[in-house]
Amino acid sequence: MSKRMKCFSQKWLVFFVTLLLASLAHAKMAFESNIDTKALEAFGVNASFLSQMPGVLKKVNKEEEWKKLVKRFDVSYQFIPIIKNMLIEASVPQEFLFLAMAESKFSSRAYSRKKAVGIWQFMPSTAKELGLKVNHYIDERRDPIKSTQAAIAYLKRLYKQTGEWYLVAMAYNYGLRKVQNAIKAAGTSDIKVLLDEDKKYLPKETREYIRSILSLALKFNSLDNLKDKEYLLNRGARVSLVGVPFKRHTSLVQVAKNLNLSLETLKSYNHQFRYNILPSKDPTYTIYIPYEKLALFKQRQLKQNKNAQANPKSPFITHVVLPKETLSSIAKRYQVSISSIQLANNLKDSNIFIHQRLIIPTNKKLLATREF
């Protein structure tokens, strides 16, 4: 090859490489411009994190998985505006909605092998420390409002101790002391260093956890990915559920009937109650009902108060199942129907187990009308 041809080839190669690099840079800028990085900034993560760790969006790239996540977000719409406002009012980034999604997919019935329960997946000890009731009759970890109040207190406590919201998310999953030890080992709190795949300052579960939260926040802030689901992001802050006080021993079956709701629908808002009758310990308990039913509730409540008669006797008793007892033998003992016990205790069949606590409805009037 002649020197002239060789020189021409080298110049062409330099030109081609320069053009290729420029194209890649343009593609990278176009990619990042389609992503709202405010979600990253809310966690205290620099937008450059995207280019340095491109795998951050890998978690929900599969179309089917994405559809499932959008569906879960859609199904949980009753609670999302409320929880979002609670976070904002408490000066906690609203993007922590996606921590709840990563934890439980917004299911108040979520339950882990480690006995973490509810939207925010609290362990029993943590829940009680934060003031939530967890007993045989009620589990406030499943109460979307009270559990969110507890979560906010916990998140703010972690922020006070870490100073960065992404560290708060890590500590929520891995534990504060362990995250502090990881920072000490890494010599920095920089997220890119802490998530180093080779150094492994944090376990794989926590590394994937924080990426999942950031990925969800980015995805749900990208209208390109939501397409016809924009209303999920733009939904107004109107409260769709309202909490109203009900006296102890109140029947959820009767409440549902008075509000023209199915029992299943009412309970979908109130998974905190283990039985279909409110406990006897506290004078009142909060039941969440659709906002549009509030006027009907007040109307029915006024009518009931006018017709109310003093009845200090509890409409139910608690029975602990003994060895060899069956649902049939228990029903005969208390002279009630098997179906009444099943309904009061959410039993789908006649299977019971030793030491199980059962609510036995004893109010004859309610038993006669199956309204307990």
N, C-alpha and C positions, 0 to 999 in steps of 0.2 A: 504494500500500500504506500502510495506517495505521501510525502510530508504534508502536502496541501490537503489531501483527502483525510489524512489522520487528524489534522487540525480541525477540519470541517466537522468530522465525526465527534470530536471532543466537545466542540462548541454546541453541536446539536444535542448531545447528551446532557450537557449542562442546562441548555434551554428546556429540554424535556423534563428533567428532574425539577427545575424551578417551577415549571408550569404545573407539574403533578403536585408539588408541595402547596402551591397556591390554591389548587383545586381542593385539596384535602382540608386546608385551612378554611376555605369558603364553606365546604360541606359541614365542617365542625361548627362554624358560626351559625349556619342555617339550622343545624340540629339544635343548638343551644337556644337559638332565638325562638324556637317553637315551644320551649319549655319555660314555664313561669318559675324562676328560681327563688321567688319570695318564700316558697315553702322551705327551702334550704336555709335561707337567711333567718327564718323564724326560729329555727333550731340552733342558730349561731354558727351554721356551716357556710363557708365561703362558696360562691358559685363555681369556682375553679375545681371544686371537688368532683363535678360531673366529668370533666375531661381527664382528670387524673385517675378516676375510678369509674370507667364506663359501665362496669357491671352493675351499677346501682339500679338500673332500670330493668335488669334481667328478670327480676322476681315475678313480675306480672305481665310479661310480654306475651305469654300464651293466651290466645283469644278466649278459649273456654274458661280459663281461670279468671280472666278479667271480667267476663260476663257474670260469673258467680259473685265476684266482689261487688260489682255494680248492683246486682240484684239484692245482695245483703244490705247495701247502703240504702237502697230503695225501700226494702221491707221495714227497716228500722227508722223510717222517717219521723215517726211520732216523737222519738226521743232526741234526734239529732239537733233540731233547732234549739231545744232547751239546753242540752249539754254544751252546745257551741256557745250560747249566750253566757252560761255559767262560767266557762273558761275565760271568755273575754272580760267579763265583769271582775274576775279574780286576777286579771293581768297575767294569765297563763296563755301562751300561744294556742290559738284555736286549732292549730295543726296537731295538737295532742289528741284530737279526735282519732287520728290514724294510729296512735298508740293503742287506743281501745279497739280499733279494728284489727290490728295485728294480734292483740291479746285474745279477743273473743269473737271477732267478726260482728261485733255489736249485739251478740246474743246474751241476754240476761240469764239464760239457762246454761251457758257454757260451764263446763266442769272439767278440770284437768286431773291427771293421775296423782298429782301432788296435793289434791284437794283444794286447789284454787277455784274460786267460783265467781260468776257474774261478768258483767261487761268489762270491769277493770281487773278481774282475776285476782282477787285478794285471798290470801291464806287466812285461815280462821284466826290465828294469833294477831296478824296485822290488822284484820278487820276490827277485832275487839279493841285493840290499842287505839284505833281511830274512832272508836265510839259506835261502831255498828253492832246491832244485835244479831247474834247467831245462836239459835237454840232449836229445840224440837218443833217449835210452832212458827217461827219466823226467821228468815235469813235475809238481812238487809243488804247483803252483797248482791242480791238479785234486784234490789230496788234501784232503778236507774238514776233517781235524783239523789237519794241519800248516799249511794255509793260514789256518785260523782263528786258530791261535797267532800267525802272522805279522800277521794283521789286527788282533788285539788289541794287539800291540806298537805297531803303526802308529797305531791309534786313540788309545791312551794318550799317545803322543808328540804327536799333534796337539792333544789336550786340554791337555797341559802348556803348549803354545804359544798356545792360544786362550782357554782358561778356560770355554768353553761347548760343550755337546755338539751343539747345532744348528750351531755354527760348524765343529765337527769334521766333520759330515756335508757341509757346503758345501765344506770344504777337501779332503775325500776325492774329491769330484767335480771341483772347479775348480782345486785346488792351493792350498797354504797361502799362498804369497806373493801370489797374485792376490786371495785373500780378504782378506788384510791390507791390500792396496792399496784394495780396495773399501770397507773399514771407514774407511780414512783419507779417502777421497773423500766418504763419507757423513757423516763426523764422528761416527759412532756405530756400535755393533755391534748395535743394536736390529734384530730380525728383520723387523719391519714396514717399517722404513726400507730395509733392504738388499734387500727383495723388491719395492720400489716399481716398478710397471710402467712409469711414465713416466721416472723418473730412470735406471733401468737400471744400477744399480751392479753388478749381477751379470748374466751372460748369461741368455738365456731358458732354455737347457738346465739351468742350475744352479737357477734359480728354480722350474722345474717339478720338478726332481729332489728338492729339499727338501720341496716340497708333496706329492709322491708318497710319500715316506717317512712323513711325518706322517699322510697320508691312510691309508696301509696300516696303520700302527700303531693309528690310531683305529678303523678298520674291524675289525681282528682282535681288538680289545679290546671290541667291541660285540656282545653275544650276539644282539641283535635282527637283525643282519645275517648272523650265522653260522647261525641257526636250528638245524638238526640237526647242525651241525658243532662243537658246543661242545667235543667231546672233543679238538679240535685245540688248544684253549687249556688244557684241564684234564688233558691227557695227563700221566701220571706221568713222573718224571725217570729212570725205569729206562733204563739204557744198552742199546740194542738192537743195537749193533755193538761189536765188540772188536777191537783191533789185536793181531796175533800176529806174531812174527818168523819169517821163512823165509830159508833160506840162498840165496845167489846161485845163479843158473842154475835155480832151481826153476821148474817148469812150472805155469802157471796152469790149464792143462787138467787136469793130474793133481791139483792142489789141489781143483778143483771136483769132480772125480770122487770123491776121498776123502771129501768132505763131503756127497756126494749132492746137489750143486747143479749147475745148468746153468752153462756157461762164461759165458753172457750175464748171469746173475744175479750171479755172483761179480765180474765186471768192472763191473757197475753200481755196486758199492761201491768200485771201485779204478781209476778212470779215469786215475790218475796214471801208470800203466804203459802205454807206447806199444806194447809187444809182449806176446806171451803167455808169454814167458820172462823171468824176473827178470834184471837186468843183472849184470855180473861185477865192477864196480868196488868195491862195498862188501861186507863179509862177510855182512850180513843186510839184509833189507828188510821193512817192515811191510805185511802184507796184512790188510785188514779183512774179518771174517767175522761172520755173525749170532751173537749171544751164545748162542743155544740150540745152536749147533754146536760150542761150545768144548769140551765134554766129549768129543765124538766126535773132534775134532782131537787132543786130548791122547792119547786111546786109540790112534789111528792113528799118531801121531808116535812114541809109545813102541815100537810094533811095528816101525816103519821103522828106528828107531835100533838095535834089536837085530839087524836083518838088514842093516844098512848095511855097505858095503865101501868101502875107500879108492879114490877115483877122482878124482885131481887134474885130469884132463883136462876141459876145458870141453865141455859137451854141445852147444855151438853156436859158430859163427864169424860174424863180420860181413862182409858183402860190399857194396861200393859199386858200383852199377850203372854200367857203361861204355856208351859209344855203341854202338848196334846190338845190344846184348844184349837177350834176351827172357827171360821167366820159364822158358821151356822150355830154352833154352841154359844158363841158370844151373843149373837142376835137373840137367841132364846132366853139367855140369862137376863138380858135387859128388856125383853119383850118389845123388840123393834125388828124391823125387816132387814134382811141382808142388804137389799139395795140401798136402804137409807145409810147404812154404815159405809158402803162402797162410795156413795156420792159424797158424803162428808169428808172422806179420806182420799179422794182421787184414785180409788182402786179400780183397775180395769177388769179384774177377775177376783176369785175368792182366795187367792194365795196370800197367806200372811206368814210371819216368822216370829219366833220366840223373842220376847223383849220389845217387840214393835209397839209403838204407842198409837192407839186408835182413838179417834174422837167418836163418842157415842151420843147421838142426838137424843135428848130426853123430853123435849117440849112436845106434848101430845098434839097440840094444834098444828105445829109445823110438820110433824110427822104425817098427820092426816092429809096435808096438802102437798107434801114432798117439797116444802119450801124451807129448807134449812141450810 
